[in-house]
Amino acid sequence: IYHFHQKNGFACMMLSDIFELVQFLFVVTFTTFLLCCVEYDVLFANRPLNHSHAGAAAPDRSKVTLPDAVLPAPQCAQRIRASGWIIFLLVMAAVFWLYRLVKVLCSLLSYWEIRTFYIKALNIPSEELCNYSWQEVQARLISLQRRQQMCVHKRELTELDIYHRILRFKNYTVPMINKSLLPVRFRLPLLGPVVFLTQGLKYNLELLLFWGPGSLFQNKWSLRPQCKRAGARRELARRL
């Protein structure tokens, strides 16, 4: 519900996911084109071709055009087929793209359900969503809980309950970094202490701790029951 509001509704979220798929296709296609379909010796006029004078002492660099450097489609396709590692990378990219496509289709169903919830339960039409602040949406959510008991584990929701749910993982990550439990601080020669947390490292830490198959959470907000038992800490730490 929070992300639906922050990302401006169903249409924006749907277009964002679709454009992400298109962007990935463009990057893969354009990279393959640059690797296999461009004659760089011709492009940089290292080899005379077309309008350049073959008998001259040096190539005529001013006469080379982009079409001269682009290989014909059959020759380009032959280069791709001749390179095993490019075919392997293209197959991997295709598998990843299909995985992302399935994930986007599943997400669209979820977005539509949240859109319906906004319209029918919160009485906020899609075209009016941008006129509502998150505080107003939150107030309607708390009021709806009093009438319909959406959350069965608690009779009344508060703003703090909602923020705890939204910031669930951050509320764990920040203390772990503050207590130096996560390896993000290093001492380098001459430079002294530095903080190093790339997107790749952050992704791996989140996969390990929060939403991977062996994580401490059984869903997006709830710890596994065994993680709440003090006697199981050593065994859980060993597995982790």
Summary of the structure (lengths in Angstrom):
residues: 240
radius of gyration: 27.5
end to end distance: 31.7
largest distance: 89.4
contacts: 548
relative contact order: 0.07
helix: 65%
strand: 5%
